[in-house]
Amino acid sequence: MKKAILTFLAGITCFILSAQTYNKMLVKDTTSWQHFNCYIPVIAPGQQPATPNFGFFPVVAIDTITINNLLYKKVYQLANYGLNYTGKQFKGYMREDSLTRRVYFKESTIIPEILIYDFSLNVADSTYYSFPNSSNLNGYYRVDSIIVKTEVCGSRKHFYLKKHVNQNPVAYENYLEHIESIGSTFHALYNYNFNGYGGCQFQWASGPCKHLWELGLACKSDKKSKKYQSCTVSLVNSCIPHYDSCNYGNVCSGIRTYKLNKDVSIYPNPTSNKLVLTINLAATETLNIKVYDITGKELLSYKNVTFNEGENTYELNTSGLDNGVYSIVLENQSFKNSYPIVIQK
């Protein structure tokens, strides 16, 4: 009987885990990935970066098309940073199967698609990846670990995969990091652009400013919100420090592989007359704070509120709100997130 109960509980646990919300990579509108290459200045505090060289431009997924009864998005590489479509180059088609939590890519309507992301994997699972331009990298990759981290869009699973080899590989060689709803920290179409370890290495061997491959993901966003950002840093010349890596190509700055992390808590919730926000920031930022009702009507607005590096507290007067469910939105040019609150008097 005890064994039967344990088996039942294990089954329930598996069902709950499998039923967890899946965060899609492709949305109905435009999805874009900004990248940086090894010539982008990656700097440590007090150090002067090298001259920037923006050699790798955004990848965008736009316009839905049906191929063999399957829905795909057209994928282009842009010739300029931002979303300037002048001179865009067609790369192929990308589709996402939300049921199996897999993302596929095909170069043309007649070329078979290949798997580029599998977000259904568990630790110790393996999956086969093909690299059309680097066949020596083809093979089975095993999930070493899955870690949940806080990104701009909220908590996301990071999948760490290593290729099966018969000997000990070079550190970080053929090591992949995939983020649910975001993609590879290397490149959106890393299967076609990955050049392996050693092509370029930043001078910082440790700490937050290292990146051991030739490319890195700077930003992933869509029309609804920004999903991921590296953190840009300006410490030299007359550059103004900013934290919008979705636009770093248009300003002078360095970039480091830091995920913009905002730890936000709101209490008491439910509340009656006031709310207290605690926000833990990696750097000083100015945010707008807005409160909406369930219809999307803006009821309260606090503009250009400055929060310092470290832990901050901010109090909102909610005495004028009726009982019900509302949402608090924190936003600026590089961040937007919503938090539910309940007013109960």
TORKOL-4160 file (C-alpha; in steps of 0.2 Angstrom, whole numbers, padded with zeros to 4 digits, m for minus):
345
<pt num="1" X="0000" Y="0000" Z="0000"/>
<pt num="2" X="0014" Y="0012" Z="0005"/>
<pt num="3" X="0023" Y="0008" Z="m0012"/>
<pt num="4" X="0007" Y="0012" Z="m0021"/>
<pt num="5" X="0005" Y="0029" Z="m0012"/>
<pt num="6" X="0022" Y="0034" Z="m0016"/>
<pt num="7" X="0020" Y="0029" Z="m0035"/>
<pt num="8" X="0004" Y="0039" Z="m0035"/>
<pt num="9" X="0012" Y="0054" Z="m0027"/>
<pt num="10" X="0027" Y="0053" Z="m0040"/>
<pt num="11" X="0014" Y="0052" Z="m0054"/>
<pt num="12" X="0006" Y="0068" Z="m0047"/>
<pt num="13" X="0022" Y="0077" Z="m0046"/>
<pt num="14" X="0027" Y="0073" Z="m0064"/>
<pt num="15" X="0010" Y="0079" Z="m0070"/>
<pt num="16" X="0012" Y="0095" Z="m0061"/>
<pt num="17" X="0029" Y="0098" Z="m0067"/>
<pt num="18" X="0024" Y="0094" Z="m0085"/>
<pt num="19" X="0009" Y="0106" Z="m0083"/>
<pt num="20" X="0020" Y="0121" Z="m0079"/>
<pt num="21" X="0018" Y="0136" Z="m0090"/>
<pt num="22" X="0029" Y="0135" Z="m0106"/>
<pt num="23" X="0035" Y="0152" Z="m0111"/>
<pt num="24" X="0036" Y="0153" Z="m0130"/>
<pt num="25" X="0051" Y="0160" Z="m0140"/>
<pt num="26" X="0041" Y="0166" Z="m0155"/>
<pt num="27" X="0027" Y="0178" Z="m0153"/>
<pt num="28" X="0014" Y="0184" Z="m0166"/>
<pt num="29" X="0023" Y="0200" Z="m0170"/>
<pt num="30" X="0042" Y="0203" Z="m0173"/>
<pt num="31" X="0054" Y="0194" Z="m0162"/>
<pt num="32" X="0072" Y="0200" Z="m0162"/>
<pt num="33" X="0089" Y="0195" Z="m0156"/>
<pt num="34" X="0104" Y="0207" Z="m0155"/>
<pt num="35" X="0122" Y="0200" Z="m0154"/>
<pt num="36" X="0139" Y="0206" Z="m0150"/>
<pt num="37" X="0156" Y="0199" Z="m0156"/>
<pt num="38" X="0173" Y="0198" Z="m0149"/>
<pt num="39" X="0177" Y="0216" Z="m0154"/>
<pt num="40" X="0163" Y="0224" Z="m0143"/>
<pt num="41" X="0173" Y="0231" Z="m0128"/>
<pt num="42" X="0170" Y="0220" Z="m0113"/>
<pt num="43" X="0177" Y="0230" Z="m0098"/>
<pt num="44" X="0180" Y="0228" Z="m0080"/>
<pt num="45" X="0178" Y="0243" Z="m0068"/>
<pt num="46" X="0192" Y="0256" Z="m0071"/>
<pt num="47" X="0198" Y="0248" Z="m0087"/>
<pt num="48" X="0197" Y="0256" Z="m0104"/>
<pt num="49" X="0189" Y="0246" Z="m0118"/>
<pt num="50" X="0195" Y="0242" Z="m0135"/>
<pt num="51" X="0188" Y="0251" Z="m0151"/>
<pt num="52" X="0171" Y="0243" Z="m0154"/>
<pt num="53" X="0167" Y="0233" Z="m0170"/>
<pt num="54" X="0149" Y="0229" Z="m0173"/>
<pt num="55" X="0151" Y="0214" Z="m0185"/>
<pt num="56" X="0136" Y="0204" Z="m0181"/>
<pt num="57" X="0119" Y="0211" Z="m0183"/>
<pt num="58" X="0101" Y="0207" Z="m0177"/>
<pt num="59" X="0091" Y="0192" Z="m0182"/>
<pt num="60" X="0073" Y="0194" Z="m0183"/>
<pt num="61" X="0058" Y="0182" Z="m0185"/>
<pt num="62" X="0043" Y="0191" Z="m0194"/>
<pt num="63" X="0028" Y="0186" Z="m0205"/>
<pt num="64" X="0020" Y="0169" Z="m0203"/>
<pt num="65" X="0020" Y="0157" Z="m0217"/>
<pt num="66" X="0013" Y="0140" Z="m0219"/>
<pt num="67" X="0024" Y="0126" Z="m0226"/>
<pt num="68" X="0018" Y="0108" Z="m0227"/>
<pt num="69" X="0003" Y="0113" Z="m0215"/>
<pt num="70" X="0016" Y="0119" Z="m0202"/>
<pt num="71" X="0017" Y="0137" Z="m0197"/>
<pt num="72" X="0034" Y="0146" Z="m0198"/>
<pt num="73" X="0041" Y="0163" Z="m0196"/>
<pt num="74" X="0052" Y="0171" Z="m0209"/>
<pt num="75" X="0070" Y="0174" Z="m0202"/>
<pt num="76" X="0081" Y="0188" Z="m0208"/>
<pt num="77" X="0098" Y="0195" Z="m0203"/>
<pt num="78" X="0097" Y="0214" Z="m0203"/>
<pt num="79" X="0111" Y="0225" Z="m0209"/>
<pt num="80" X="0110" Y="0238" Z="m0195"/>
<pt num="81" X="0107" Y="0238" Z="m0176"/>
<pt num="82" X="0089" Y="0242" Z="m0171"/>
<pt num="83" X="0075" Y="0236" Z="m0182"/>
<pt num="84" X="0080" Y="0245" Z="m0198"/>
<pt num="85" X="0074" Y="0232" Z="m0211"/>
<pt num="86" X="0084" Y="0241" Z="m0225"/>
<pt num="87" X="0096" Y="0228" Z="m0233"/>
<pt num="88" X="0089" Y="0213" Z="m0223"/>
<pt num="89" X="0095" Y="0196" Z="m0228"/>
<pt num="90" X="0084" Y="0181" Z="m0229"/>
<pt num="91" X="0091" Y="0166" Z="m0218"/>
<pt num="92" X="0076" Y="0154" Z="m0218"/>
<pt num="93" X="0061" Y="0149" Z="m0208"/>
<pt num="94" X="0059" Y="0145" Z="m0189"/>
<pt num="95" X="0044" Y="0137" Z="m0181"/>
<pt num="96" X="0040" Y="0133" Z="m0163"/>
<pt num="97" X="0030" Y="0117" Z="m0157"/>
<pt num="98" X="0023" Y="0123" Z="m0140"/>
<pt num="99" X="0017" Y="0105" Z="m0136"/>
<pt num="100" X="0034" Y="0097" Z="m0137"/>
<pt num="101" X="0043" Y="0113" Z="m0132"/>
<pt num="102" X="0055" Y="0112" Z="m0147"/>
<pt num="103" X="0060" Y="0125" Z="m0160"/>
<pt num="104" X="0066" Y="0121" Z="m0178"/>
<pt num="105" X="0074" Y="0130" Z="m0192"/>
<pt num="106" X="0075" Y="0126" Z="m0211"/>
<pt num="107" X="0085" Y="0136" Z="m0224"/>
<pt num="108" X="0072" Y="0134" Z="m0238"/>
<pt num="109" X="0055" Y="0127" Z="m0241"/>
<pt num="110" X="0064" Y="0111" Z="m0248"/>
<pt num="111" X="0078" Y="0108" Z="m0236"/>
<pt num="112" X="0073" Y="0098" Z="m0221"/>
<pt num="113" X="0072" Y="0107" Z="m0204"/>
<pt num="114" X="0084" Y="0104" Z="m0190"/>
<pt num="115" X="0081" Y="0105" Z="m0171"/>
<pt num="116" X="0089" Y="0121" Z="m0163"/>
<pt num="117" X="0081" Y="0121" Z="m0146"/>
<pt num="118" X="0073" Y="0108" Z="m0135"/>
<pt num="119" X="0065" Y="0115" Z="m0119"/>
<pt num="120" X="0057" Y="0099" Z="m0114"/>
<pt num="121" X="0073" Y="0091" Z="m0108"/>
<pt num="122" X="0077" Y="0086" Z="m0091"/>
<pt num="123" X="0094" Y="0084" Z="m0082"/>
<pt num="124" X="0104" Y="0069" Z="m0090"/>
<pt num="125" X="0093" Y="0069" Z="m0105"/>
<pt num="126" X="0102" Y="0069" Z="m0122"/>
<pt num="127" X="0097" Y="0076" Z="m0139"/>
<pt num="128" X="0105" Y="0077" Z="m0156"/>
<pt num="129" X="0110" Y="0094" Z="m0164"/>
<pt num="130" X="0117" Y="0097" Z="m0181"/>
<pt num="131" X="0129" Y="0111" Z="m0186"/>
<pt num="132" X="0127" Y="0113" Z="m0205"/>
<pt num="133" X="0143" Y="0124" Z="m0206"/>
<pt num="134" X="0153" Y="0114" Z="m0193"/>
<pt num="135" X="0150" Y="0096" Z="m0195"/>
<pt num="136" X="0163" Y="0091" Z="m0182"/>
<pt num="137" X="0151" Y="0098" Z="m0169"/>
<pt num="138" X="0137" Y="0087" Z="m0174"/>
<pt num="139" X="0132" Y="0074" Z="m0160"/>
<pt num="140" X="0122" Y="0071" Z="m0145"/>
<pt num="141" X="0122" Y="0084" Z="m0131"/>
<pt num="142" X="0118" Y="0080" Z="m0113"/>
<pt num="143" X="0110" Y="0091" Z="m0101"/>
<pt num="144" X="0122" Y="0093" Z="m0086"/>
<pt num="145" X="0110" Y="0105" Z="m0076"/>
<pt num="146" X="0095" Y="0116" Z="m0077"/>
<pt num="147" X="0095" Y="0132" Z="m0067"/>
<pt num="148" X="0081" Y="0144" Z="m0065"/>
<pt num="149" X="0087" Y="0162" Z="m0066"/>
<pt num="150" X="0078" Y="0179" Z="m0066"/>
<pt num="151" X="0079" Y="0188" Z="m0083"/>
<pt num="152" X="0070" Y="0204" Z="m0088"/>
<pt num="153" X="0054" Y="0195" Z="m0092"/>
<pt num="154" X="0055" Y="0185" Z="m0076"/>
<pt num="155" X="0061" Y="0167" Z="m0071"/>
<pt num="156" X="0067" Y="0157" Z="m0085"/>
<pt num="157" X="0075" Y="0140" Z="m0086"/>
<pt num="158" X="0094" Y="0139" Z="m0092"/>
<pt num="159" X="0098" Y="0123" Z="m0100"/>
<pt num="160" X="0117" Y="0118" Z="m0099"/>
<pt num="161" X="0122" Y="0105" Z="m0112"/>
<pt num="162" X="0139" Y="0097" Z="m0116"/>
<pt num="163" X="0143" Y="0086" Z="m0131"/>
<pt num="164" X="0146" Y="0068" Z="m0128"/>
<pt num="165" X="0165" Y="0065" Z="m0130"/>
<pt num="166" X="0177" Y="0051" Z="m0128"/>
<pt num="167" X="0190" Y="0062" Z="m0119"/>
<pt num="168" X="0190" Y="0077" Z="m0108"/>
<pt num="169" X="0186" Y="0092" Z="m0119"/>
<pt num="170" X="0194" Y="0109" Z="m0117"/>
<pt num="171" X="0185" Y="0120" Z="m0104"/>
<pt num="172" X="0169" Y="0127" Z="m0111"/>
<pt num="173" X="0172" Y="0119" Z="m0128"/>
<pt num="174" X="0156" Y="0113" Z="m0136"/>
<pt num="175" X="0146" Y="0119" Z="m0121"/>
<pt num="176" X="0129" Y="0126" Z="m0124"/>
<pt num="177" X="0118" Y="0137" Z="m0114"/>
<pt num="178" X="0099" Y="0138" Z="m0119"/>
<pt num="179" X="0086" Y="0149" Z="m0111"/>
<pt num="180" X="0068" Y="0145" Z="m0112"/>
<pt num="181" X="0058" Y="0158" Z="m0122"/>
<pt num="182" X="0075" Y="0167" Z="m0126"/>
<pt num="183" X="0087" Y="0155" Z="m0135"/>
<pt num="184" X="0105" Y="0153" Z="m0135"/>
<pt num="185" X="0117" Y="0165" Z="m0125"/>
<pt num="186" X="0128" Y="0163" Z="m0141"/>
<pt num="187" X="0117" Y="0167" Z="m0156"/>
<pt num="188" X="0099" Y="0164" Z="m0161"/>
<pt num="189" X="0104" Y="0153" Z="m0175"/>
<pt num="190" X="0120" Y="0146" Z="m0166"/>
<pt num="191" X="0119" Y="0130" Z="m0176"/>
<pt num="192" X="0124" Y="0140" Z="m0192"/>
<pt num="193" X="0136" Y="0152" Z="m0184"/>
<pt num="194" X="0145" Y="0143" Z="m0170"/>
<pt num="195" X="0163" Y="0142" Z="m0173"/>
<pt num="196" X="0169" Y="0133" Z="m0158"/>
<pt num="197" X="0181" Y="0137" Z="m0144"/>
<pt num="198" X="0196" Y="0148" Z="m0146"/>
<pt num="199" X="0191" Y="0159" Z="m0161"/>
<pt num="200" X="0191" Y="0174" Z="m0149"/>
<pt num="201" X="0193" Y="0176" Z="m0131"/>
<pt num="202" X="0190" Y="0192" Z="m0121"/>
<pt num="203" X="0205" Y="0197" Z="m0110"/>
<pt num="204" X="0196" Y="0194" Z="m0094"/>
<pt num="205" X="0198" Y="0176" Z="m0089"/>
<pt num="206" X="0186" Y="0176" Z="m0074"/>
<pt num="207" X="0172" Y="0187" Z="m0067"/>
<pt num="208" X="0157" Y="0194" Z="m0075"/>
<pt num="209" X="0166" Y="0201" Z="m0090"/>
<pt num="210" X="0171" Y="0184" Z="m0098"/>
<pt num="211" X="0165" Y="0177" Z="m0114"/>
<pt num="212" X="0174" Y="0162" Z="m0122"/>
<pt num="213" X="0166" Y="0162" Z="m0139"/>
<pt num="214" X="0166" Y="0173" Z="m0153"/>
<pt num="215" X="0148" Y="0179" Z="m0151"/>
<pt num="216" X="0136" Y="0183" Z="m0137"/>
<pt num="217" X="0118" Y="0187" Z="m0135"/>
<pt num="218" X="0116" Y="0205" Z="m0130"/>
<pt num="219" X="0097" Y="0207" Z="m0131"/>
<pt num="220" X="0081" Y="0197" Z="m0135"/>
<pt num="221" X="0065" Y="0206" Z="m0137"/>
<pt num="222" X="0048" Y="0208" Z="m0146"/>
<pt num="223" X="0034" Y="0220" Z="m0147"/>
<pt num="224" X="0027" Y="0215" Z="m0131"/>
<pt num="225" X="0042" Y="0216" Z="m0120"/>
<pt num="226" X="0061" Y="0214" Z="m0118"/>
<pt num="227" X="0065" Y="0196" Z="m0113"/>
<pt num="228" X="0084" Y="0196" Z="m0110"/>
<pt num="229" X="0098" Y="0209" Z="m0109"/>
<pt num="230" X="0116" Y="0209" Z="m0105"/>
<pt num="231" X="0121" Y="0224" Z="m0095"/>
<pt num="232" X="0130" Y="0238" Z="m0104"/>
<pt num="233" X="0143" Y="0249" Z="m0095"/>
<pt num="234" X="0151" Y="0266" Z="m0099"/>
<pt num="235" X="0166" Y="0271" Z="m0089"/>
<pt num="236" X="0177" Y="0281" Z="m0101"/>
<pt num="237" X="0177" Y="0296" Z="m0113"/>
<pt num="238" X="0161" Y="0306" Z="m0112"/>
<pt num="239" X="0149" Y="0291" Z="m0113"/>
<pt num="240" X="0134" Y="0291" Z="m0102"/>
<pt num="241" X="0131" Y="0275" Z="m0092"/>
<pt num="242" X="0116" Y="0266" Z="m0098"/>
<pt num="243" X="0108" Y="0249" Z="m0096"/>
<pt num="244" X="0099" Y="0246" Z="m0112"/>
<pt num="245" X="0109" Y="0232" Z="m0122"/>
<pt num="246" X="0095" Y="0232" Z="m0135"/>
<pt num="247" X="0102" Y="0248" Z="m0141"/>
<pt num="248" X="0120" Y="0247" Z="m0136"/>
<pt num="249" X="0126" Y="0248" Z="m0155"/>
<pt num="250" X="0120" Y="0266" Z="m0155"/>
<pt num="251" X="0130" Y="0272" Z="m0140"/>
<pt num="252" X="0148" Y="0271" Z="m0135"/>
<pt num="253" X="0149" Y="0258" Z="m0121"/>
<pt num="254" X="0156" Y="0241" Z="m0115"/>
<pt num="255" X="0146" Y="0226" Z="m0113"/>
<pt num="256" X="0147" Y="0212" Z="m0100"/>
<pt num="257" X="0138" Y="0196" Z="m0098"/>
<pt num="258" X="0127" Y="0201" Z="m0084"/>
<pt num="259" X="0109" Y="0197" Z="m0084"/>
<pt num="260" X="0099" Y="0213" Z="m0078"/>
<pt num="261" X="0092" Y="0206" Z="m0062"/>
<pt num="262" X="0078" Y="0215" Z="m0053"/>
<pt num="263" X="0073" Y="0207" Z="m0036"/>
<pt num="264" X="0056" Y="0215" Z="m0032"/>
<pt num="265" X="0044" Y="0211" Z="m0018"/>
<pt num="266" X="0028" Y="0219" Z="m0014"/>
<pt num="267" X="0020" Y="0219" Z="0003"/>
<pt num="268" X="0007" Y="0217" Z="0012"/>
<pt num="269" X="m0002" Y="0209" Z="m0002"/>
<pt num="270" X="m0018" Y="0209" Z="0000"/>
<pt num="271" X="m0017" Y="0226" Z="0007"/>
<pt num="272" X="m0029" Y="0240" Z="0011"/>
<pt num="273" X="m0022" Y="0258" Z="0011"/>
<pt num="274" X="m0003" Y="0256" Z="0007"/>
<pt num="275" X="0009" Y="0245" Z="m0002"/>
<pt num="276" X="0028" Y="0244" Z="0001"/>
<pt num="277" X="0040" Y="0240" Z="m0014"/>
<pt num="278" X="0057" Y="0233" Z="m0011"/>
<pt num="279" X="0068" Y="0233" Z="m0026"/>
<pt num="280" X="0086" Y="0226" Z="m0026"/>
<pt num="281" X="0096" Y="0234" Z="m0041"/>
<pt num="282" X="0113" Y="0231" Z="m0048"/>
<pt num="283" X="0114" Y="0249" Z="m0053"/>
<pt num="284" X="0105" Y="0265" Z="m0051"/>
<pt num="285" X="0090" Y="0267" Z="m0062"/>
<pt num="286" X="0075" Y="0278" Z="m0065"/>
<pt num="287" X="0058" Y="0268" Z="m0066"/>
<pt num="288" X="0040" Y="0273" Z="m0069"/>
<pt num="289" X="0027" Y="0265" Z="m0057"/>
<pt num="290" X="0010" Y="0262" Z="m0063"/>
<pt num="291" X="m0006" Y="0254" Z="m0056"/>
<pt num="292" X="m0019" Y="0247" Z="m0068"/>
<pt num="293" X="m0036" Y="0239" Z="m0065"/>
<pt num="294" X="m0041" Y="0222" Z="m0073"/>
<pt num="295" X="m0048" Y="0232" Z="m0088"/>
<pt num="296" X="m0031" Y="0239" Z="m0091"/>
<pt num="297" X="m0036" Y="0257" Z="m0086"/>
<pt num="298" X="m0022" Y="0267" Z="m0078"/>
<pt num="299" X="m0027" Y="0272" Z="m0060"/>
<pt num="300" X="m0010" Y="0278" Z="m0052"/>
<pt num="301" X="0006" Y="0284" Z="m0060"/>
<pt num="302" X="0023" Y="0289" Z="m0052"/>
<pt num="303" X="0035" Y="0295" Z="m0065"/>
<pt num="304" X="0054" Y="0295" Z="m0065"/>
<pt num="305" X="0057" Y="0287" Z="m0048"/>
<pt num="306" X="0075" Y="0285" Z="m0045"/>
<pt num="307" X="0081" Y="0269" Z="m0036"/>
<pt num="308" X="0099" Y="0267" Z="m0031"/>
<pt num="309" X="0111" Y="0252" Z="m0032"/>
<pt num="310" X="0107" Y="0240" Z="m0019"/>
<pt num="311" X="0090" Y="0238" Z="m0009"/>
<pt num="312" X="0077" Y="0251" Z="m0010"/>
<pt num="313" X="0060" Y="0253" Z="m0003"/>
<pt num="314" X="0046" Y="0264" Z="m0010"/>
<pt num="315" X="0028" Y="0266" Z="m0003"/>
<pt num="316" X="0012" Y="0268" Z="m0013"/>
<pt num="317" X="m0004" Y="0275" Z="m0006"/>
<pt num="318" X="m0018" Y="0264" Z="m0011"/>
<pt num="319" X="m0032" Y="0271" Z="0000"/>
<pt num="320" X="m0041" Y="0277" Z="m0016"/>
<pt num="321" X="m0043" Y="0260" Z="m0024"/>
<pt num="322" X="m0058" Y="0249" Z="m0022"/>
<pt num="323" X="m0058" Y="0231" Z="m0017"/>
<pt num="324" X="m0052" Y="0220" Z="m0031"/>
<pt num="325" X="m0037" Y="0214" Z="m0041"/>
<pt num="326" X="m0025" Y="0226" Z="m0049"/>
<pt num="327" X="m0007" Y="0226" Z="m0057"/>
<pt num="328" X="0008" Y="0236" Z="m0053"/>
<pt num="329" X="0019" Y="0239" Z="m0068"/>
<pt num="330" X="0038" Y="0244" Z="m0066"/>
<pt num="331" X="0046" Y="0250" Z="m0082"/>
<pt num="332" X="0059" Y="0261" Z="m0091"/>
<pt num="333" X="0067" Y="0259" Z="m0108"/>
<pt num="334" X="0076" Y="0243" Z="m0104"/>
<pt num="335" X="0064" Y="0234" Z="m0092"/>
<pt num="336" X="0045" Y="0231" Z="m0090"/>
<pt num="337" X="0037" Y="0219" Z="m0078"/>
<pt num="338" X="0020" Y="0217" Z="m0070"/>
<pt num="339" X="0015" Y="0211" Z="m0052"/>
<pt num="340" X="m0002" Y="0207" Z="m0046"/>
<pt num="341" X="m0009" Y="0215" Z="m0031"/>
<pt num="342" X="m0026" Y="0213" Z="m0021"/>
<pt num="343" X="m0035" Y="0227" Z="m0012"/>
<pt num="344" X="m0045" Y="0221" Z="0002"/>
<pt num="345" X="m0052" Y="0233" Z="0015"/>
